[in-house]
Amino acid sequence: MMDLNKEQLRNTLLLLLGSLIWGTAFVAQSVGSDYVGPYTFLAARSWLAVAFLGALVLLLGSRRPKGTPLWYAPKTLLKAGVCCGSVLFLASVAQQMGIGNTDSTAKAGFLTALYVVMVPLFGVFVGRRPGARLWGCVAVAVAGLYLLCLAGRDSLSLTGGEWQLLLCAFLFTLQIMAVNRFSPLVDGVQMSFMQFLAVAVISTVCAVLFEPWDPAALRGAAVSIAYCGIMSSGVAYTLQIVGQKNLEPTIASLAMCMESVFSALAGWLILGQTLSAAELAGCALMFGAIVAAQLPDRAKAKS
């Protein structure tokens, strides 16, 4: 049996690898947005994710004892897939639109990561009261947002892409809460499959209705779509499922927060994007708020 410390180290590294994939996927999404619309991009990557996760469901199912049903709690699974997938579709479309209308993958990564602060705030609606530390994190995140998006501008208004990314963070907050509601009731991989199946169906319908069919553009975006569909939606999500097993939740959250840092580094290394000193300071403040929001409350830990 694997030593507990070695298992935690291995799982933390798996989550960091998943965060690296998610962070670099911002570059792929940015490149893909130059070729196809958000609905087409999302539909293509989601069908790839469905194929990958479907194969994983069958593989895991083949290892179960004979006579065991392939699908666990199918009625609840269908409900979870529709609910979580619908919100994930809206969040993903807002993110893809925002990335296409924003000049930096770093901004996209850090604005999206604000869901980590929003999730505990939304806990108010289910009877959880945020403490003073969390409100402090929100204040620091707002200050970072100002430096990242508004410092040095004549106008204090956010751009359309930045509003879309903030909407994305809000929608991802709802999606995370929905996943938290259903995940204890169903199999994680199967839920991921059903969620992406819902996203694929909805985004395909929207692509057919609202965007032109351009095979040449799809070929131009093929590498970006393949990376986001297989690596980001398929592999990284599987790494998350495996990595979070028997791992301290705070460590898991901090590891996944690194997605925002990797998005900035990927934009710098791959796309040659640069950030001003004020924007770098904004990133640092927002990342600090994200990390602090995940730290355990000492008062609660002692009780």
LUMZA-170498 format. One record per residue (C-alpha): residue number from 1; chain; residue in one letter; x negated, y, z negated. Coordinates in steps of 0.02 Angstrom, whole numbers, plus 50000, padded with zeros to 5 digits. Each point is the difference from the previous one (the first is absolute). Layout:
+-----+-----+------+-------+-------+-------+
: seq : mol : type :    px :    py :    pz :
+-----+-----+------+-------+-------+-------+
: NUM :   A :    A :     X :     Y :     Z :
...
+-----+-----+------+-------+-------+-------+
This chain:
+-----+-----+------+-------+-------+-------+
: seq : mol : type :    px :    py :    pz :
+-----+-----+------+-------+-------+-------+
:   1 :   A :    M : 50000 : 50000 : 50000 :
:   2 :   A :    M : 49933 : 50172 : 50047 :
:   3 :   A :    D : 49933 : 50107 : 49858 :
:   4 :   A :    L : 50124 : 50140 : 49959 :
:   5 :   A :    N : 49871 : 50139 : 50023 :
:   6 :   A :    K : 49944 : 49929 : 50168 :
:   7 :   A :    E : 50181 : 49985 : 50055 :
:   8 :   A :    Q : 50035 : 50182 : 49954 :
:   9 :   A :    L : 49845 : 50058 : 50092 :
:  10 :   A :    R : 50048 : 49899 : 50154 :
:  11 :   A :    N : 50179 : 50065 : 49998 :
:  12 :   A :    T : 49941 : 50180 : 49976 :
:  13 :   A :    L : 49886 : 49981 : 50151 :
:  14 :   A :    L : 50146 : 49929 : 50101 :
:  15 :   A :    L : 50105 : 50153 : 49957 :
:  16 :   A :    L : 49857 : 50116 : 50046 :
:  17 :   A :    L : 49987 : 49911 : 50168 :
:  18 :   A :    G : 50187 : 50024 : 50024 :
:  19 :   A :    S : 49982 : 50184 : 49957 :
:  20 :   A :    L : 49858 : 50015 : 50127 :
:  21 :   A :    I : 50112 : 49925 : 50134 :
:  22 :   A :    W : 50145 : 50116 : 49955 :
:  23 :   A :    G : 49885 : 50152 : 49996 :
:  24 :   A :    T : 49921 : 49965 : 50169 :
:  25 :   A :    A : 50172 : 49965 : 50071 :
:  26 :   A :    F : 50032 : 50188 : 49990 :
:  27 :   A :    V : 49871 : 50019 : 50139 :
:  28 :   A :    A : 50086 : 49868 : 50105 :
:  29 :   A :    Q : 50168 : 50085 : 49973 :
:  30 :   A :    S : 49925 : 50168 : 50048 :
:  31 :   A :    V : 49928 : 49928 : 50161 :
:  32 :   A :    G : 50159 : 49904 : 50039 :
:  33 :   A :    S : 50107 : 50157 : 49981 :
:  34 :   A :    D : 49909 : 50074 : 50152 :
:  35 :   A :    Y : 50074 : 49863 : 50110 :
:  36 :   A :    V : 50172 : 49950 : 49939 :
:  37 :   A :    G : 50141 : 50070 : 49894 :
:  38 :   A :    P : 50022 : 49954 : 49817 :
:  39 :   A :    Y : 50144 : 49879 : 50028 :
:  40 :   A :    T : 49908 : 49904 : 50136 :
:  41 :   A :    F : 49841 : 49992 : 49898 :
:  42 :   A :    L : 50093 : 49942 : 49845 :
:  43 :   A :    A : 50100 : 49870 : 50097 :
:  44 :   A :    A : 49846 : 49925 : 50081 :
:  45 :   A :    R : 49898 : 49990 : 49838 :
:  46 :   A :    S : 50148 : 49932 : 49903 :
:  47 :   A :    W : 50032 : 49857 : 50122 :
:  48 :   A :    L : 49816 : 49953 : 49986 :
:  49 :   A :    A : 50019 : 50003 : 49810 :
:  50 :   A :    V : 50156 : 49890 : 50013 :
:  51 :   A :    A : 49904 : 49873 : 50105 :
:  52 :   A :    F : 49853 : 49998 : 49879 :
:  53 :   A :    L : 50107 : 49989 : 49842 :
:  54 :   A :    G : 50118 : 49873 : 50081 :
:  55 :   A :    A : 49851 : 49886 : 50033 :
:  56 :   A :    L : 49945 : 50026 : 49820 :
:  57 :   A :    V : 50174 : 49954 : 49935 :
:  58 :   A :    L : 49996 : 49839 : 50101 :
:  59 :   A :    L : 49824 : 49959 : 49943 :
:  60 :   A :    L : 50043 : 50024 : 49817 :
:  61 :   A :    G : 50163 : 49906 : 50023 :
:  62 :   A :    S : 49908 : 49850 : 50072 :
:  63 :   A :    R : 49901 : 49984 : 49837 :
:  64 :   A :    R : 50155 : 49984 : 49891 :
:  65 :   A :    P : 50066 : 49833 : 49940 :
:  66 :   A :    K : 50110 : 49908 : 50123 :
:  67 :   A :    G : 50183 : 50043 : 49987 :
:  68 :   A :    T : 49965 : 50177 : 49938 :
:  69 :   A :    P : 50099 : 50131 : 50100 :
:  70 :   A :    L : 49891 : 50115 : 50105 :
:  71 :   A :    W : 50093 : 50159 : 49948 :
:  72 :   A :    Y : 50013 : 50044 : 49816 :
:  73 :   A :    A : 50162 : 50086 : 49945 :
:  74 :   A :    P : 50052 : 50040 : 50181 :
:  75 :   A :    K : 50148 : 50114 : 49959 :
:  76 :   A :    T : 49899 : 50108 : 49882 :
:  77 :   A :    L : 49855 : 49995 : 50124 :
:  78 :   A :    L : 50110 : 50067 : 50140 :
:  79 :   A :    K : 50066 : 50140 : 49890 :
:  80 :   A :    A : 49822 : 50044 : 49945 :
:  81 :   A :    G : 49938 : 50000 : 50179 :
:  82 :   A :    V : 50137 : 50116 : 50061 :
:  83 :   A :    C : 49987 : 50121 : 49854 :
:  84 :   A :    C : 49810 : 50009 : 49989 :
:  85 :   A :    G : 49977 : 49990 : 50188 :
:  86 :   A :    S : 50120 : 50144 : 50035 :
:  87 :   A :    V : 49908 : 50116 : 49881 :
:  88 :   A :    L : 49831 : 49939 : 50063 :
:  89 :   A :    F : 50055 : 50041 : 50178 :
:  90 :   A :    L : 50042 : 50179 : 49952 :
:  91 :   A :    A : 49838 : 50020 : 49902 :
:  92 :   A :    S : 49895 : 49927 : 50141 :
:  93 :   A :    V : 50081 : 50110 : 50133 :
:  94 :   A :    A : 49972 : 50155 : 49893 :
:  95 :   A :    Q : 49819 : 49948 : 49975 :
:  96 :   A :    Q : 49968 : 49966 : 50184 :
:  97 :   A :    M : 50079 : 50166 : 50050 :
:  98 :   A :    G : 49902 : 50090 : 49865 :
:  99 :   A :    I : 49835 : 49923 : 50053 :
: 100 :   A :    G : 50033 : 50050 : 50180 :
: 101 :   A :    N : 50034 : 50180 : 49947 :
: 102 :   A :    T : 49858 : 50019 : 49873 :
: 103 :   A :    D : 49821 : 50044 : 50042 :
: 104 :   A :    S : 49917 : 49886 : 49871 :
: 105 :   A :    T : 50018 : 49819 : 49947 :
: 106 :   A :    A : 49935 : 50055 : 49829 :
: 107 :   A :    K : 50152 : 50112 : 49977 :
: 108 :   A :    A : 50113 : 49860 : 50059 :
: 109 :   A :    G : 49923 : 49875 : 49880 :
: 110 :   A :    F : 50004 : 50113 : 49847 :
: 111 :   A :    L : 50175 : 50069 : 50032 :
: 112 :   A :    T : 50067 : 49824 : 50024 :
: 113 :   A :    A : 49914 : 49944 : 49839 :
: 114 :   A :    L : 50105 : 50123 : 49900 :
: 115 :   A :    Y : 50127 : 49859 : 49982 :
: 116 :   A :    V : 49889 : 49935 : 49860 :
: 117 :   A :    V : 50045 : 50154 : 49899 :
: 118 :   A :    M : 50181 : 50003 : 50059 :
: 119 :   A :    V : 50039 : 49819 : 49949 :
: 120 :   A :    P : 49987 : 50029 : 49811 :
: 121 :   A :    L : 50090 : 50166 : 50019 :
: 122 :   A :    F : 50147 : 49912 : 50081 :
: 123 :   A :    G : 50002 : 49884 : 49851 :
: 124 :   A :    V : 50101 : 50136 : 49915 :
: 125 :   A :    F : 50152 : 49939 : 50096 :
: 126 :   A :    V : 49983 : 49827 : 49924 :
: 127 :   A :    G : 49976 : 50061 : 49823 :
: 128 :   A :    R : 49811 : 50025 : 49995 :
: 129 :   A :    R : 49943 : 50170 : 49939 :
: 130 :   A :    P : 49835 : 50067 : 50068 :
: 131 :   A :    G : 49876 : 50056 : 49868 :
: 132 :   A :    A : 49897 : 50158 : 49994 :
: 133 :   A :    R : 49854 : 49915 : 50088 :
: 134 :   A :    L : 50108 : 49957 : 50151 :
: 135 :   A :    W : 50067 : 50176 : 50015 :
: 136 :   A :    G : 49818 : 50058 : 49993 :
: 137 :   A :    C : 49961 : 49881 : 50144 :
: 138 :   A :    V : 50141 : 50076 : 50101 :
: 139 :   A :    A : 49933 : 50175 : 49969 :
: 140 :   A :    V : 49824 : 49949 : 50052 :
: 141 :   A :    A : 50069 : 49914 : 50157 :
: 142 :   A :    V : 50095 : 50158 : 50049 :
: 143 :   A :    A : 49840 : 50102 : 49977 :
: 144 :   A :    G : 49907 : 49875 : 50109 :
: 145 :   A :    L : 50138 : 50007 : 50129 :
: 146 :   A :    Y : 49982 : 50190 : 50008 :
: 147 :   A :    L : 49812 : 49989 : 50028 :
: 148 :   A :    L : 50016 : 49861 : 50128 :
: 149 :   A :    C : 50141 : 50075 : 50103 :
: 150 :   A :    L : 50020 : 50186 : 49963 :
: 151 :   A :    A : 49834 : 50075 : 49942 :
: 152 :   A :    G : 49933 : 50128 : 50124 :
: 153 :   A :    R : 50164 : 50015 : 50096 :
: 154 :   A :    D : 50092 : 50162 : 50028 :
: 155 :   A :    S : 50164 : 49910 : 49967 :
: 156 :   A :    L : 50039 : 49891 : 49850 :
: 157 :   A :    S : 50118 : 49888 : 50100 :
: 158 :   A :    L : 49955 : 49819 : 50038 :
: 159 :   A :    T : 49988 : 49942 : 50180 :
: 160 :   A :    G : 50130 : 49883 : 50073 :
: 161 :   A :    G : 49880 : 49853 : 49990 :
: 162 :   A :    E : 49961 : 50035 : 49816 :
: 163 :   A :    W : 50185 : 50006 : 49957 :
: 164 :   A :    Q : 50023 : 49835 : 50090 :
: 165 :   A :    L : 49860 : 49922 : 49898 :
: 166 :   A :    L : 50076 : 50065 : 49838 :
: 167 :   A :    L : 50166 : 49924 : 50055 :
: 168 :   A :    C : 49903 : 49840 : 50035 :
: 169 :   A :    A : 49933 : 50000 : 49821 :
: 170 :   A :    F : 50176 : 50024 : 49932 :
: 171 :   A :    L : 50068 : 49858 : 50107 :
: 172 :   A :    F : 49857 : 49884 : 49951 :
: 173 :   A :    T : 50046 : 50038 : 49820 :
: 174 :   A :    L : 50177 : 49936 : 50033 :
: 175 :   A :    Q : 49930 : 49849 : 50092 :
: 176 :   A :    I : 49885 : 49955 : 49855 :
: 177 :   A :    M : 50145 : 50013 : 49878 :
: 178 :   A :    A : 50105 : 49888 : 50112 :
: 179 :   A :    V : 49860 : 49873 : 50010 :
: 180 :   A :    N : 49983 : 50004 : 49810 :
: 181 :   A :    R : 50186 : 49964 : 49989 :
: 182 :   A :    F : 49998 : 49848 : 50115 :
: 183 :   A :    S : 49824 : 49927 : 49987 :
: 184 :   A :    P : 50031 : 49901 : 49839 :
: 185 :   A :    L : 50147 : 49914 : 50084 :
: 186 :   A :    V : 49921 : 49939 : 50163 :
: 187 :   A :    D : 49839 : 49932 : 50074 :
: 188 :   A :    G : 49877 : 50142 : 50037 :
: 189 :   A :    V : 49942 : 49943 : 50172 :
: 190 :   A :    Q : 50176 : 49960 : 50056 :
: 191 :   A :    M : 50060 : 50169 : 49940 :
: 192 :   A :    S : 49861 : 50084 : 50098 :
: 193 :   A :    F : 50052 : 49902 : 50155 :
: 194 :   A :    M : 50183 : 50051 : 49983 :
: 195 :   A :    Q : 49953 : 50180 : 49963 :
: 196 :   A :    F : 49894 : 50015 : 50158 :
: 197 :   A :    L : 50131 : 49908 : 50101 :
: 198 :   A :    A : 50126 : 50135 : 49950 :
: 199 :   A :    V : 49874 : 50136 : 50045 :
: 200 :   A :    A : 49965 : 49918 : 50168 :
: 201 :   A :    V : 50184 : 49986 : 50048 :
: 202 :   A :    I : 50046 : 50179 : 49948 :
: 203 :   A :    S : 49847 : 50079 : 50080 :
: 204 :   A :    T : 50027 : 49902 : 50162 :
: 205 :   A :    V : 50178 : 50065 : 50013 :
: 206 :   A :    C : 49940 : 50179 : 49970 :
: 207 :   A :    A : 49859 : 49980 : 50127 :
: 208 :   A :    V : 50122 : 49941 : 50133 :
: 209 :   A :    L : 50121 : 50142 : 49963 :
: 210 :   A :    F : 49881 : 50146 : 49975 :
: 211 :   A :    E : 49833 : 49965 : 50084 :
: 212 :   A :    P : 49948 : 49960 : 50179 :
: 213 :   A :    W : 49932 : 49828 : 50045 :
: 214 :   A :    D : 49821 : 50023 : 50061 :
: 215 :   A :    P : 49898 : 49839 : 50018 :
: 216 :   A :    A : 49842 : 50100 : 50040 :
: 217 :   A :    A : 50017 : 50099 : 49838 :
: 218 :   A :    L : 50025 : 49838 : 49903 :
: 219 :   A :    R : 49841 : 49930 : 50075 :
: 220 :   A :    G : 49908 : 50157 : 49947 :
: 221 :   A :    A : 50062 : 49980 : 49821 :
: 222 :   A :    A : 49978 : 49810 : 49998 :
: 223 :   A :    V : 49845 : 49996 : 49888 :
: 224 :   A :    S : 50078 : 50121 : 49875 :
: 225 :   A :    I : 50163 : 49901 : 49999 :
: 226 :   A :    A : 49908 : 49835 : 49977 :
: 227 :   A :    Y : 49897 : 50067 : 49855 :
: 228 :   A :    C : 50150 : 50075 : 49911 :
: 229 :   A :    G : 50113 : 49852 : 50033 :
: 230 :   A :    I : 49883 : 49857 : 49958 :
: 231 :   A :    M : 49873 : 50078 : 49881 :
: 232 :   A :    S : 50099 : 50137 : 49911 :
: 233 :   A :    S : 50174 : 49924 : 49991 :
: 234 :   A :    G : 49950 : 49817 : 50000 :
: 235 :   A :    V : 49827 : 49969 : 49925 :
: 236 :   A :    A : 49995 : 50147 : 49878 :
: 237 :   A :    Y : 50172 : 49961 : 49929 :
: 238 :   A :    T : 49948 : 49818 : 49976 :
: 239 :   A :    L : 49841 : 50058 : 49912 :
: 240 :   A :    Q : 50109 : 50105 : 49886 :
: 241 :   A :    I : 50108 : 49850 : 49954 :
: 242 :   A :    V : 49849 : 49890 : 49964 :
: 243 :   A :    G : 49898 : 50138 : 49917 :
: 244 :   A :    Q : 50133 : 50054 : 49875 :
: 245 :   A :    K : 50018 : 49824 : 49930 :
: 246 :   A :    N : 49935 : 49992 : 49820 :
: 247 :   A :    L : 49923 : 50174 : 50017 :
: 248 :   A :    E : 50025 : 50142 : 49877 :
: 249 :   A :    P : 50131 : 50115 : 50082 :
: 250 :   A :    T : 49899 : 50157 : 49964 :
: 251 :   A :    I : 49847 : 49928 : 50088 :
: 252 :   A :    A : 50109 : 49949 : 50147 :
: 253 :   A :    S : 50076 : 50173 : 50015 :
: 254 :   A :    L : 49831 : 50086 : 49992 :
: 255 :   A :    A : 49930 : 49884 : 50134 :
: 256 :   A :    M : 50146 : 50035 : 50117 :
: 257 :   A :    C : 49984 : 50188 : 49970 :
: 258 :   A :    M : 49835 : 49990 : 50095 :
: 259 :   A :    E : 50102 : 49996 : 50160 :
: 260 :   A :    S : 50002 : 50190 : 50000 :
: 261 :   A :    V : 49811 : 50012 : 49983 :
: 262 :   A :    F : 49972 : 49873 : 50139 :
: 263 :   A :    S : 50117 : 50098 : 50115 :
: 264 :   A :    A : 49892 : 50156 : 49977 :
: 265 :   A :    L : 49839 : 49905 : 50028 :
: 266 :   A :    A : 50070 : 49913 : 50154 :
: 267 :   A :    G : 50054 : 50166 : 50076 :
: 268 :   A :    W : 49826 : 50070 : 49970 :
: 269 :   A :    L : 49902 : 49849 : 50064 :
: 270 :   A :    I : 50110 : 49947 : 50146 :
: 271 :   A :    L : 50089 : 50158 : 50059 :
: 272 :   A :    G : 49870 : 50128 : 49947 :
: 273 :   A :    Q : 50125 : 50096 : 49894 :
: 274 :   A :    T : 49932 : 50121 : 49871 :
: 275 :   A :    L : 50074 : 50081 : 49845 :
: 276 :   A :    S : 49963 : 50170 : 49926 :
: 277 :   A :    A : 49938 : 50019 : 49821 :
: 278 :   A :    A : 50177 : 50051 : 49945 :
: 279 :   A :    E : 50076 : 49849 : 50087 :
: 280 :   A :    L : 49872 : 49884 : 49921 :
: 281 :   A :    A : 50041 : 50074 : 49830 :
: 282 :   A :    G : 50185 : 49972 : 50036 :
: 283 :   A :    C : 49965 : 49818 : 50042 :
: 284 :   A :    A : 49902 : 49979 : 49839 :
: 285 :   A :    L : 50140 : 50076 : 49895 :
: 286 :   A :    M : 50134 : 49895 : 50083 :
: 287 :   A :    F : 49899 : 49841 : 49982 :
: 288 :   A :    G : 49967 : 50042 : 49819 :
: 289 :   A :    A : 50186 : 50024 : 49970 :
: 290 :   A :    I : 50038 : 49836 : 50088 :
: 291 :   A :    V : 49874 : 49904 : 49894 :
: 292 :   A :    A : 50053 : 50084 : 49837 :
: 293 :   A :    A : 50183 : 49959 : 50036 :
: 294 :   A :    Q : 49955 : 49815 : 49997 :
: 295 :   A :    L : 49902 : 50000 : 49837 :
: 296 :   A :    P : 50090 : 49915 : 49854 :
: 297 :   A :    D : 50079 : 50107 : 49865 :
: 298 :   A :    R : 49894 : 49976 : 49844 :
: 299 :   A :    A : 50145 : 50034 : 49884 :
: 300 :   A :    K : 50104 : 49865 : 50083 :
: 301 :   A :    A : 49853 : 49882 : 50006 :
: 302 :   A :    K : 49977 : 50013 : 49810 :
: 303 :   A :    S : 50184 : 49973 : 49961 :
+-----+-----+------+-------+-------+-------+
